[in-house]
């Protein structure tokens, strides 16, 4: 995933454009991040008007999508504004070719207009989810917690900042946890919010704020002690709660269970160790907190579709030179 195409059209949100550009635009090869070629692809040449009096100059036509490794669709400021048919056709061709297509926030409306989301799961900003479902009834709109979801190579994200989470997740999936973490550090953002994290806290109160702070402290402590045999009872004790109460509050705050969260964090830690060290696989399993090498291999294969050894080999062979970095600026 080195050639990244932004689908540029009048009215796209400047925030989404900035997120995409910040993740895939700069040369971070000194931090071990692979080289990316980011292009702004539009139906017609010339400046494109954006909300707030901004303009964007495309540097490629829609035909560049045919050779892209990833296509990213920013949201329109007015989600129901129509998208020209040639743009929709280019998105359909990219998906048919097996290229991942990711829509940020209300960009899901564009994918739905192209017919790509019919019969597939999708998410958008919680405020817009009922509108997306009403306008495109064939789309399986997730109106609950997810920050982002994937269905058949089509990625959609919830509102605003969740676009950062999705973009970092796509980097993590293609290039490893360390590359995603390096980008997150340069953006001064956390790389740990998973797709099933809750979009928002439904009823914020002082008590809820205190609970959220306690849960955040528990997660930070768990990240520092992943190599230990942590379980829900241990995490609950740190939070000063019963296991049942802790599990309920944790799931409400994050959108996932404590067990699933721990497993995800341990897999992330294992990927970093495979990318950055030459520790044997049993030692990687131990340091990431897995009870046995067998358990580690089973969970790793189920999550990433390859063995730890194969993942390490692929990570070692990934290009990181910045010589060919071009961001279109």
C-alpha positions as CSV (number, residue, x, y, z in Angstrom):
1,X,0.0,0.0,0.0
2,X,2.4,2.7,-1.3
3,X,0.3,4.5,-4.0
4,X,-2.5,6.4,-2.2
5,X,-5.2,8.3,-4.2
6,X,-7.4,11.0,-2.7
7,X,-10.8,11.3,-4.5
8,X,-11.0,15.1,-4.8
9,X,-14.2,16.9,-5.7
10,X,-15.8,20.2,-4.9
11,X,-17.1,20.5,-1.4
12,X,-15.0,17.9,0.3
13,X,-14.2,18.6,4.0
14,X,-10.8,20.2,4.6
15,X,-10.4,18.3,7.8
16,X,-10.6,14.9,6.1
17,X,-8.2,16.1,3.4
18,X,-5.8,17.3,6.0
19,X,-5.9,13.9,7.9
20,X,-5.2,11.9,4.7
21,X,-2.4,14.3,3.8
22,X,-0.8,14.2,7.2
23,X,-0.8,10.4,7.4
24,X,0.5,9.6,3.9
25,X,2.1,12.8,2.8
26,X,5.3,13.5,4.8
27,X,8.6,11.7,4.3
28,X,9.0,9.7,7.5
29,X,11.6,7.3,6.2
30,X,14.0,8.3,9.0
31,X,11.5,6.8,11.4
32,X,11.2,3.6,9.5
33,X,8.0,4.5,7.8
34,X,7.6,3.2,4.2
35,X,7.6,5.6,1.3
36,X,4.2,6.7,0.0
37,X,3.1,8.4,-3.1
38,X,0.0,10.5,-2.4
39,X,-2.0,12.0,-5.2
40,X,-5.1,14.3,-5.4
41,X,-7.2,12.8,-8.2
42,X,-10.1,14.7,-9.7
43,X,-12.5,14.6,-12.6
44,X,-11.3,17.9,-14.0
45,X,-8.1,19.9,-13.7
46,X,-8.0,23.3,-12.0
47,X,-8.6,24.5,-8.5
48,X,-11.4,22.8,-6.5
49,X,-13.5,24.9,-4.1
50,X,-13.6,23.7,-0.5
51,X,-15.7,24.9,2.4
52,X,-14.3,27.9,4.3
53,X,-12.9,29.7,1.2
54,X,-10.1,27.2,0.6
55,X,-9.1,25.7,-2.7
56,X,-7.3,22.5,-3.7
57,X,-5.3,21.9,-6.9
58,X,-5.5,18.3,-8.1
59,X,-2.4,16.8,-9.5
60,X,-3.8,13.7,-11.2
61,X,-6.9,12.6,-13.1
62,X,-9.3,9.8,-12.1
63,X,-7.3,7.4,-14.3
64,X,-4.6,7.4,-11.6
65,X,-7.0,5.4,-9.4
66,X,-6.5,2.4,-11.8
67,X,-2.9,2.0,-10.5
68,X,-3.5,3.0,-6.8
69,X,-3.0,0.6,-3.9
70,X,-5.5,2.5,-1.8
71,X,-8.3,4.9,-2.6
72,X,-9.5,7.3,0.1
73,X,-12.7,9.3,-0.1
74,X,-13.1,12.5,2.0
75,X,-16.6,13.5,3.1
76,X,-18.6,16.1,1.4
77,X,-19.6,19.1,3.7
78,X,-23.1,18.5,2.4
79,X,-23.3,14.7,2.5
80,X,-26.3,14.4,0.1
81,X,-24.7,16.5,-2.7
82,X,-24.5,14.3,-5.8
83,X,-21.2,13.0,-7.0
84,X,-20.5,12.9,-10.8
85,X,-21.0,9.5,-12.4
86,X,-17.4,9.3,-13.7
87,X,-16.2,9.6,-10.1
88,X,-18.6,6.8,-9.0
89,X,-17.5,4.7,-11.9
90,X,-13.9,5.1,-11.0
91,X,-14.6,4.0,-7.4
92,X,-16.5,0.9,-8.7
93,X,-13.5,0.0,-10.9
94,X,-11.1,0.3,-8.1
95,X,-13.1,-1.9,-5.9
96,X,-13.6,-4.5,-8.7
97,X,-9.8,-4.6,-9.0
98,X,-9.5,-5.5,-5.4
99,X,-8.1,-2.2,-4.2
100,X,-9.1,-1.1,-0.7
101,X,-11.5,1.9,-0.7
102,X,-11.8,3.9,2.5
103,X,-14.4,6.6,3.1
104,X,-14.0,9.1,6.0
105,X,-17.1,10.3,7.9
106,X,-19.8,11.2,5.5
107,X,-17.7,9.8,2.6
108,X,-19.9,6.7,3.2
109,X,-22.7,8.6,1.3
110,X,-20.4,8.6,-1.8
111,X,-19.7,4.9,-1.6
112,X,-23.4,4.3,-1.1
113,X,-24.3,6.4,-4.1
114,X,-21.9,4.3,-6.2
115,X,-23.8,1.2,-5.0
116,X,-20.8,-0.2,-3.4
117,X,-22.3,-0.5,0.1
118,X,-25.5,-2.4,-0.9
119,X,-25.8,-5.4,1.4
120,X,-22.7,-4.4,3.2
121,X,-21.9,-3.0,6.7
122,X,-21.0,0.6,7.0
123,X,-20.7,3.4,9.5
124,X,-20.7,7.2,9.4
125,X,-21.0,10.0,11.9
126,X,-23.6,9.0,14.6
127,X,-25.7,12.1,13.7
128,X,-25.8,11.1,10.0
129,X,-26.4,7.4,10.5
130,X,-30.2,7.5,10.4
131,X,-30.0,9.7,7.2
132,X,-27.7,7.3,5.5
133,X,-30.0,4.4,6.4
134,X,-33.1,6.2,5.1
135,X,-31.4,7.4,1.9
136,X,-29.8,4.0,1.1
137,X,-31.9,1.3,2.7
138,X,-29.8,-1.5,1.1
139,X,-26.8,-0.4,3.2
140,X,-26.4,-2.2,6.6
141,X,-25.7,0.9,8.6
142,X,-24.1,0.4,12.0
143,X,-25.8,2.9,14.3
144,X,-24.0,1.8,17.5
145,X,-20.5,2.1,18.7
146,X,-18.0,1.4,15.9
147,X,-15.4,4.0,14.9
148,X,-14.8,2.2,11.6
149,X,-15.8,-1.0,9.9
150,X,-14.7,-3.1,6.9
151,X,-16.8,-5.2,4.5
152,X,-15.3,-6.7,1.4
153,X,-12.5,-4.3,1.1
154,X,-14.7,-1.2,1.7
155,X,-13.8,0.8,4.8
156,X,-16.0,3.4,6.4
157,X,-15.4,5.5,9.5
158,X,-17.5,7.5,11.9
159,X,-17.3,11.2,12.3
160,X,-14.4,13.7,12.3
161,X,-11.4,12.4,14.4
162,X,-12.3,8.7,13.8
163,X,-10.9,9.3,10.3
164,X,-7.5,9.5,12.0
165,X,-8.1,6.1,13.6
166,X,-9.1,4.5,10.3
167,X,-6.1,5.9,8.4
168,X,-3.7,4.7,11.1
169,X,-5.4,1.3,11.2
170,X,-4.9,1.0,7.4
171,X,-1.2,1.8,7.8
172,X,-1.0,-0.7,10.6
173,X,-2.6,-3.5,8.6
174,X,-0.4,-2.9,5.5
175,X,2.9,-1.9,7.1
176,X,2.9,-3.0,10.7
177,X,2.3,-1.6,14.2
178,X,5.6,0.2,14.4
179,X,5.0,2.2,11.2
180,X,1.5,3.2,12.4
181,X,3.0,4.1,15.8
182,X,5.7,6.3,14.3
183,X,3.1,8.2,12.3
184,X,0.9,8.6,15.4
185,X,3.8,9.9,17.4
186,X,4.6,12.6,14.7
187,X,0.9,13.6,14.7
188,X,0.8,13.6,18.5
189,X,-2.1,11.3,18.6
190,X,-2.7,7.8,20.2
191,X,-2.5,4.8,17.9
192,X,-4.6,2.5,20.2
193,X,-8.3,3.2,19.4
194,X,-9.7,0.1,17.6
195,X,-12.7,0.1,15.3
196,X,-15.1,-1.2,17.9
197,X,-14.3,1.7,20.3
198,X,-17.4,3.7,21.2
199,X,-18.0,6.9,19.2
200,X,-19.1,8.9,22.2
201,X,-20.1,8.7,25.8
202,X,-23.9,8.7,25.8
203,X,-24.5,10.5,29.1
204,X,-21.5,12.4,30.4
205,X,-21.7,13.1,34.1
206,X,-19.1,13.9,36.8
207,X,-19.4,10.2,38.0
208,X,-19.0,9.0,34.4
209,X,-16.0,11.3,34.0
210,X,-14.4,9.8,37.1
211,X,-15.1,6.3,35.8
212,X,-13.6,7.1,32.4
213,X,-10.5,8.5,34.0
214,X,-10.2,5.3,36.1
215,X,-10.6,3.1,33.0
216,X,-8.1,5.1,31.1
217,X,-5.6,4.7,34.0
218,X,-6.2,0.9,34.0
219,X,-5.6,0.7,30.2
220,X,-2.3,2.6,30.5
221,X,-1.2,0.4,33.4
222,X,-2.1,-2.7,31.4
223,X,-0.1,-1.5,28.4
224,X,3.0,-1.2,30.6
225,X,2.5,-4.7,32.0
226,X,1.3,-6.7,29.0
227,X,3.9,-9.4,29.7
228,X,2.1,-10.3,32.9
229,X,-0.8,-12.8,33.1
230,X,-3.5,-10.1,33.3
231,X,-7.2,-11.0,33.5
232,X,-10.4,-9.1,34.1
233,X,-10.3,-9.6,37.8
234,X,-6.8,-7.9,38.0
235,X,-8.0,-5.0,35.8
236,X,-11.1,-4.6,37.9
237,X,-9.0,-4.6,41.1
238,X,-6.9,-1.7,39.7
239,X,-10.1,0.2,39.0
240,X,-11.5,-0.5,42.4
241,X,-14.6,-2.2,40.9
242,X,-16.1,-5.7,40.9
243,X,-15.3,-7.7,37.8
244,X,-18.9,-7.5,36.6
245,X,-19.2,-3.8,37.1
246,X,-15.7,-3.2,35.5
247,X,-16.6,-5.3,32.5
248,X,-19.9,-3.3,32.0
249,X,-18.2,0.1,32.3
250,X,-15.3,-0.9,30.2
251,X,-17.5,-2.1,27.3
252,X,-19.7,1.0,27.5
253,X,-16.6,3.2,27.3
254,X,-14.6,1.4,24.6
255,X,-17.2,-0.6,22.7
256,X,-15.3,-3.8,23.3
257,X,-14.8,-6.3,26.2
258,X,-11.7,-6.2,28.4
259,X,-10.7,-9.6,27.1
260,X,-10.9,-8.5,23.4
261,X,-9.1,-5.3,24.2
262,X,-6.2,-7.2,26.0
263,X,-5.9,-9.6,23.1
264,X,-5.8,-6.7,20.6
265,X,-3.1,-4.9,22.5
266,X,-1.0,-8.1,23.0
267,X,-1.2,-8.7,19.2
268,X,-0.1,-5.2,18.6
269,X,2.9,-5.6,21.0
270,X,3.8,-8.9,19.3
271,X,3.8,-7.2,15.9
272,X,6.2,-4.5,17.2
273,X,8.5,-7.2,18.7
274,X,8.5,-9.1,15.4
275,X,9.3,-6.0,13.4
276,X,11.9,-4.5,15.8
277,X,13.7,-7.4,17.4
278,X,15.2,-10.8,16.5
279,X,13.7,-12.5,19.5
280,X,12.6,-16.1,18.8
281,X,8.8,-16.6,18.4
282,X,8.4,-18.2,21.9
283,X,10.1,-15.2,23.5
284,X,7.8,-12.8,21.5
285,X,4.8,-14.7,22.8
286,X,6.1,-14.5,26.4
287,X,6.9,-10.7,26.2
288,X,3.5,-10.0,24.6
289,X,1.7,-11.8,27.5
290,X,0.5,-15.0,25.8
291,X,0.2,-18.1,28.0
292,X,1.9,-20.3,25.4
293,X,3.5,-20.2,22.0
294,X,0.7,-22.4,20.6
295,X,-1.9,-19.9,21.9
296,X,0.0,-17.0,20.4
297,X,0.3,-18.7,17.0
298,X,-3.4,-19.4,16.9
299,X,-4.5,-15.9,17.8
300,X,-1.9,-14.3,15.5
301,X,-2.9,-16.4,12.5
302,X,-6.6,-15.8,13.1
303,X,-6.0,-12.0,13.3
304,X,-3.5,-11.5,10.4
305,X,-3.8,-14.5,8.2
306,X,-0.2,-15.5,8.4
307,X,2.2,-17.0,10.9
308,X,4.5,-14.8,13.1
309,X,7.5,-16.0,11.2
310,X,5.9,-15.1,7.8
311,X,4.9,-11.7,9.2
312,X,8.5,-11.0,10.4
313,X,9.8,-12.0,6.9
314,X,7.3,-9.7,5.2
315,X,8.1,-6.8,7.6
316,X,11.9,-7.2,7.0
317,X,11.4,-7.0,3.3
318,X,9.2,-3.9,3.3
319,X,10.8,-0.9,1.5
320,X,11.5,2.1,3.8
321,X,13.6,4.3,1.5
322,X,12.3,7.8,1.2
323,X,14.0,8.4,-2.2
324,X,10.7,7.9,-4.1
325,X,8.5,9.8,-1.7
326,X,6.2,12.2,-3.5
327,X,3.4,13.9,-1.9
328,X,2.2,16.1,-4.7
329,X,3.2,19.3,-3.0
